[in-house]
Amino acid sequence: MATAGLEPLRVEIYTIYPDVRSPERASATVRGSLPSRAVQHCPPVSAASGFGWYVYPPADFALRWDGRESEWSLLAENEPTQWRSLAGGHDAQLPDVKTYLADAPERFRKDMDILRRFDGGFPFVDADPRAGNMIEVTTGTVARTSTGWCLLARPVPNWPDTGGVQILDGLVETDWYRSTIPTILRLTEPGRTVRFYRDIPIMALQPVHRSTFEAVGSTPLTVGRGLHDWPDDIWAEYVHMRRERDDPTRRSAYRREQRRRARETAGYRPVIADDSAPDESAPGGSAPDATKA
């Protein structure tokens, strides 16, 4: 992506875990879970669904909260193997993480003292000691973007909600921030077991230019309350689009208008997500699902 005055977008995503599923381009159909009508006739939904990249956890695991404190467990055959407490801000680790780190390239080993507080391992999940249902999951993901570009870490767009958990959004300045991008989540239902799977994305990363974020803070918002506040041109455009949408002989007014503008307006490029677009991520698997409870 290149825009006048902006450095072209470049995104690199690395992970500490060698066997984790590689990040993938987000799917415009949410891997087939969107209703076909939404995909065919609602370009805004499919465009939002296909915007960004999926990030996967390095293991199948589960979380639960009793109203005060949280526990976690790995999964085997979809069932928790051993519940372990996250009380007191305890950092839980995956069983094989020290093996992975011991196999680090020779040129990196002199710096392994950065993990001393984790006894040579690497944190995977921990809970806020002040709010036991606030969880940080560290997938081992580190990203680098070109100057001026940030990554918005957020829930997978339009993924089916299975309940029991809320993924929080976070805007990370990945053009300079070179540490792991955590998945911050809130458990919302005491007593409910929430499962996560290594073949199901746990979050999405979406590019946002710093200038956009700054513009939101400095741009005045024009608001009209009631039709007396509407300018004539906004009303005329609204009437035109309503007539297009309400015409029973025609379908997909939004998509038709995109095509017309592409033909008639110089420089206009419609925002269209394409699930057939080549995946430029590093080699990896392909086929997700969703967080399940």
C-alpha positions as CSV (number, residue, x, y, z in Angstrom):
1,M,0.0,0.0,0.0
2,A,1.5,3.4,-1.0
3,T,-0.2,6.7,-0.5
4,A,1.2,10.2,-1.1
5,G,3.2,11.3,1.9
6,L,3.0,7.9,3.6
7,E,5.7,5.2,3.7
8,P,4.4,2.0,2.1
9,L,3.0,-0.5,4.5
10,R,5.4,-3.3,5.4
11,V,4.5,-5.9,8.0
12,E,6.7,-8.6,9.6
13,I,5.4,-11.0,12.2
14,Y,7.7,-13.3,14.1
15,T,6.9,-15.8,16.9
16,I,9.0,-17.4,19.6
17,Y,7.3,-20.8,19.2
18,P,8.6,-22.9,16.2
19,D,5.5,-25.1,15.9
20,V,2.8,-22.4,16.2
21,R,0.5,-21.9,13.3
22,S,1.7,-19.0,11.1
23,P,-0.2,-15.8,11.0
24,E,-2.6,-15.6,8.0
25,R,-4.4,-13.0,6.1
26,A,-7.9,-12.6,7.6
27,S,-10.7,-14.2,5.7
28,A,-13.5,-12.2,4.0
29,T,-15.9,-15.0,4.7
30,V,-14.6,-15.7,8.2
31,R,-13.6,-19.1,6.9
32,G,-17.1,-19.8,5.6
33,S,-18.9,-18.9,8.8
34,L,-20.5,-15.7,7.4
35,P,-24.0,-16.1,5.9
36,S,-23.7,-16.2,2.1
37,R,-26.1,-13.2,1.8
38,A,-23.7,-11.1,3.9
39,V,-20.8,-12.1,1.7
40,Q,-22.6,-11.6,-1.6
41,H,-24.6,-8.4,-0.8
42,C,-22.8,-6.6,2.0
43,P,-19.3,-5.6,1.0
44,P,-18.7,-3.6,4.2
45,V,-19.0,-6.8,6.2
46,S,-16.7,-8.9,4.0
47,A,-14.2,-6.1,3.7
48,A,-14.0,-5.7,7.5
49,S,-13.8,-9.5,8.0
50,G,-10.8,-9.7,5.6
51,F,-8.9,-6.7,7.0
52,G,-5.7,-7.7,8.8
53,W,-4.1,-11.0,9.8
54,Y,-5.0,-13.8,12.2
55,V,-2.8,-14.7,15.1
56,Y,-3.0,-18.2,16.7
57,P,-2.1,-19.4,20.2
58,P,0.7,-21.9,20.5
59,A,-1.4,-24.5,22.3
60,D,-4.9,-25.8,23.0
61,F,-5.8,-24.5,26.5
62,A,-8.7,-23.4,28.7
63,L,-9.5,-20.7,31.2
64,R,-12.1,-20.4,34.0
65,W,-12.9,-17.9,36.7
66,D,-14.8,-18.5,39.9
67,G,-15.7,-14.9,40.4
68,R,-12.5,-14.0,42.3
69,E,-9.6,-16.0,40.9
70,S,-8.8,-17.7,37.6
71,E,-7.2,-21.0,36.5
72,W,-5.8,-22.4,33.3
73,S,-5.2,-25.8,31.9
74,L,-3.9,-27.4,28.7
75,L,-6.4,-29.4,26.7
76,A,-6.1,-33.1,25.7
77,E,-8.9,-34.5,23.6
78,N,-10.7,-31.2,24.2
79,E,-10.7,-31.7,28.0
80,P,-8.7,-29.8,30.7
81,T,-5.7,-32.0,31.8
82,Q,-4.9,-30.2,35.1
83,W,-6.2,-26.9,36.4
84,R,-3.5,-24.5,37.7
85,S,-4.2,-21.4,39.7
86,L,-3.2,-17.9,38.3
87,A,-3.7,-16.2,41.6
88,G,-1.2,-13.7,42.8
89,G,0.0,-12.7,39.4
90,H,1.6,-16.1,38.7
91,D,3.2,-16.4,35.2
92,A,2.3,-19.8,33.7
93,Q,4.5,-21.3,31.0
94,L,4.0,-24.0,28.4
95,P,5.8,-27.2,29.1
96,D,8.2,-27.2,26.1
97,V,9.1,-23.5,26.1
98,K,12.5,-24.0,27.8
99,T,13.4,-26.6,25.1
100,Y,12.5,-24.1,22.4
101,L,14.6,-21.3,24.0
102,A,17.6,-23.7,24.6
103,D,17.6,-24.3,20.8
104,A,18.0,-20.6,20.1
105,P,20.7,-19.6,17.6
106,E,24.2,-19.2,19.1
107,R,24.2,-15.5,18.4
108,F,21.2,-14.9,20.6
109,R,22.2,-17.0,23.6
110,K,24.3,-14.3,25.3
111,D,21.1,-12.2,25.7
112,M,19.0,-14.9,27.3
113,D,19.4,-13.2,30.7
114,I,16.4,-11.1,29.7
115,L,14.3,-14.2,30.7
116,R,16.0,-14.6,34.0
117,R,12.8,-13.6,36.0
118,F,11.0,-16.5,34.2
119,D,13.7,-19.0,35.2
120,G,14.8,-19.3,31.6
121,G,11.3,-19.9,30.3
122,F,8.8,-17.6,28.8
123,P,5.4,-16.5,30.1
124,F,2.2,-17.8,28.4
125,V,-0.7,-16.7,30.5
126,D,-1.2,-14.7,33.7
127,A,-4.0,-13.0,35.6
128,D,-4.1,-9.5,37.0
129,P,-3.8,-10.0,40.8
130,R,-6.2,-7.1,41.4
131,A,-8.8,-8.4,39.0
132,G,-8.7,-12.2,38.6
133,N,-10.8,-12.3,35.4
134,M,-8.4,-10.0,33.5
135,I,-6.0,-12.3,31.6
136,E,-2.9,-11.7,29.5
137,V,-2.1,-14.5,26.9
138,T,1.3,-14.2,25.3
139,T,1.3,-15.9,22.0
140,G,5.0,-15.1,21.5
141,T,4.2,-12.7,18.6
142,V,6.6,-9.9,17.8
143,A,5.9,-7.5,14.9
144,R,7.6,-4.8,12.9
145,T,5.9,-2.3,10.6
146,S,7.2,0.4,8.4
147,T,7.6,3.9,9.9
148,G,4.3,5.5,10.8
149,W,2.3,2.3,10.8
150,C,0.8,0.7,14.0
151,L,-1.0,-2.6,14.5
152,L,-4.4,-2.7,16.2
153,A,-4.6,-6.0,18.2
154,R,-8.3,-6.8,18.5
155,P,-10.9,-9.6,18.4
156,V,-11.2,-11.5,15.2
157,P,-13.6,-9.3,13.2
158,N,-17.1,-10.9,12.8
159,W,-16.0,-14.2,14.3
160,P,-19.0,-16.0,15.9
161,D,-19.2,-15.1,19.6
162,T,-19.2,-18.2,21.8
163,G,-19.6,-16.3,25.1
164,G,-17.7,-16.2,28.3
165,V,-14.8,-14.0,27.2
166,Q,-14.2,-10.6,25.8
167,I,-11.0,-9.8,23.8
168,L,-9.8,-6.2,24.4
169,D,-8.5,-3.9,21.7
170,G,-5.0,-2.4,21.9
171,L,-3.2,-0.1,19.5
172,V,0.6,-0.9,19.4
173,E,3.2,1.3,17.8
174,T,4.9,-1.6,16.1
175,D,7.1,0.7,14.0
176,W,9.3,0.9,17.1
177,Y,7.9,-1.4,19.8
178,R,9.7,-4.7,19.6
179,S,8.3,-6.8,22.4
180,T,5.5,-9.4,22.4
181,I,2.0,-8.3,21.5
182,P,-0.2,-9.8,24.2
183,T,-3.8,-10.8,23.9
184,I,-5.7,-9.1,26.7
185,L,-9.0,-10.7,27.6
186,R,-11.7,-10.5,30.2
187,L,-13.5,-13.6,31.5
188,T,-17.1,-12.6,31.9
189,E,-19.0,-15.6,33.3
190,P,-18.0,-17.2,36.6
191,G,-17.8,-21.0,36.5
192,R,-17.7,-21.2,32.7
193,T,-14.8,-23.0,31.0
194,V,-13.6,-21.1,27.9
195,R,-11.5,-23.1,25.4
196,F,-8.9,-21.8,22.9
197,Y,-7.4,-23.8,20.1
198,R,-4.2,-23.6,18.2
199,D,-6.0,-23.8,14.8
200,I,-8.4,-21.0,15.7
201,P,-7.3,-17.4,15.7
202,I,-7.2,-15.8,19.1
203,M,-6.9,-12.2,17.8
204,A,-6.4,-10.2,14.6
205,L,-3.8,-7.6,13.8
206,Q,-4.9,-4.6,11.6
207,P,-2.7,-1.8,10.3
208,V,-3.5,1.7,11.3
209,H,-1.4,4.7,10.2
210,R,-0.3,7.0,13.0
211,S,-1.7,10.0,11.1
212,T,-5.2,8.5,11.2
213,F,-5.0,8.2,15.0
214,E,-3.7,11.7,15.4
215,A,-6.3,13.1,13.0
216,V,-9.2,11.6,15.1
217,G,-7.9,13.6,18.1
218,S,-7.6,16.9,16.2
219,T,-10.4,16.8,13.7
220,P,-13.7,18.5,14.7
221,L,-16.8,16.3,14.5
222,T,-19.7,17.8,12.6
223,V,-23.0,16.5,14.1
224,G,-26.6,17.0,12.9
225,R,-29.5,16.2,15.2
226,G,-32.7,16.1,13.3
227,L,-33.4,16.7,9.6
228,H,-33.3,20.5,10.0
229,D,-29.6,20.2,10.6
230,W,-28.9,18.1,7.4
231,P,-27.2,20.0,4.6
232,D,-28.9,19.7,1.2
233,D,-26.1,17.6,-0.4
234,I,-26.1,15.0,2.3
235,W,-29.9,14.7,2.0
236,A,-29.8,14.4,-1.8
237,E,-27.2,11.6,-1.6
238,Y,-29.2,9.8,1.1
239,V,-32.3,9.9,-1.0
240,H,-30.4,8.6,-4.0
241,M,-29.0,5.7,-2.1
242,R,-32.3,4.8,-0.5
243,R,-34.0,4.7,-3.9
244,E,-31.2,2.4,-5.2
245,R,-31.6,0.1,-2.2
246,D,-35.4,0.0,-2.3
247,D,-35.7,-0.8,-6.0
248,P,-37.0,-4.4,-6.0
249,T,-35.7,-5.0,-9.5
250,R,-32.1,-4.4,-8.4
251,R,-29.8,-6.0,-5.8
252,S,-26.5,-5.1,-4.1
253,A,-26.8,-1.3,-4.3
254,Y,-23.6,-0.8,-2.4
255,R,-21.6,-3.1,-4.7
256,R,-23.2,-1.6,-7.8
257,E,-22.2,1.9,-6.7
258,Q,-18.6,0.7,-6.1
259,R,-18.4,-0.6,-9.6
260,R,-19.9,2.6,-11.1
261,R,-17.4,4.8,-9.2
262,A,-14.6,2.5,-10.3
263,R,-15.6,3.1,-13.9
264,E,-16.3,6.8,-13.7
265,T,-14.1,8.3,-11.0
266,A,-10.3,8.6,-11.5
267,G,-8.2,7.3,-8.7
268,Y,-11.1,5.6,-6.9
269,R,-10.4,2.1,-5.7
270,P,-13.2,0.2,-4.0
271,V,-12.6,-1.4,-0.6
272,I,-13.2,-5.0,-1.5
273,A,-11.9,-8.1,0.4
274,D,-10.9,-11.0,-1.7
275,D,-10.5,-14.4,-0.1
276,S,-8.7,-15.6,-3.2
277,A,-5.9,-13.0,-2.6
278,P,-2.5,-14.8,-2.2
279,D,-1.5,-15.3,1.4
280,E,1.9,-13.7,1.8
281,S,2.6,-15.0,5.3
282,A,5.4,-17.4,6.1
283,P,4.7,-21.1,5.4
284,G,2.1,-22.6,7.8
285,G,-1.2,-24.3,8.0
286,S,-4.6,-23.0,7.0
287,A,-8.1,-23.5,8.5
288,P,-9.5,-21.8,11.7
289,D,-12.6,-22.0,13.9
290,A,-13.4,-19.9,17.0
291,T,-12.9,-19.6,20.8
292,K,-15.3,-22.1,22.2
293,A,-16.8,-22.5,25.6
